[in-house]
Amino acid sequence: MTVQTERPPSGPADVTKRGERRPAAPRSASRAGALAPYLLLLPACTASVLLLGWPLLKDVLLSFQNLNMAQLIQHATEWNGIDNYKEVLTGEDFWRVTLRSIVFTAVNVVLTMVLGTLVGLLLARLGKRMRLLLMIGLVLAWAMPVVAATTVYQWLFAQRFGVVNWVLDRLGWHSMADYSWTSSQMSTFFVVTLLIVWMSIPFVAINLYAATTVISAELYEAAALDGAGAWKSFTTVTLPVLRPFLYATTFLEVIWIFKAFVQVYVINAGGPDRLTEILPVYAYIEGVGNQHYGMGAAIAVLTILILLAITAYYLRIVLKQDEEGEL
């Protein structure tokens, strides 16, 4: 005679029987899990408030003061309300510089995005060795400090001993042998634009190349079977995948180029005759150069507001296009 015994459970010991409910997790554990993301963000938010929020608050307070060198030495505070903003907004210089800054940003962003996209697509088409060589060159250009890169461009475009003038003279343009690239508005902007685009292309190219790596080869094969050529494959396969990356990269480039202070100031300090000043340079010259610190602070606050308005308008366009694409 055999004795039947219960079969030991084959799964984990804590598995409940069918139909039974598991014990609910403690409420304290669920709260800790909900607070975990905010606790992880707390150090970054604290650093942002200390490094960005506090200086911004001080700048806003300074914009409502009449502060010059004498008051700065005497530690005297003279509040003048919105007089600084009235003087800035009623003057022609501010609006002229604002328009110049917007056009300058638009030209640089368009050139950077077009050339950076082409370089990114080239990276995707090259072999491993050539891709590695090009990537090293892009990273070196990207990693160069802004002041160092600007100084190199000053040497390249120097009037008497610049490499660019020497090369142009050798190629037959003898009138360019002693040409001053910072003597006119357009030539100065040409040098600054060349510098900014050269420093911005690596970021765009590397980002878009990384985006192309997620595109499956089967999509291109299916497009080829449907009779799509190179351009059709790009518009129907590559571009839809790259569109979110293009939006995000363009957004970052608008912010970075709009506040390009170092390149413009180091090349020619906003000259000649202050014709190449953009808003950050204009705020610095009015505030520090002319020792009207409250005026410079007011221009800086208005610059931030204009940049926020531009980025908000851009994000609105992006969100609208995304909604139309989903429909």
Summary of the structure (lengths in Angstrom):
residues: 327
radius of gyration: 29.0
end to end distance: 73.7
largest distance: 116.5
contacts: 870
relative contact order: 0.11
helix: 73%
strand: 1%
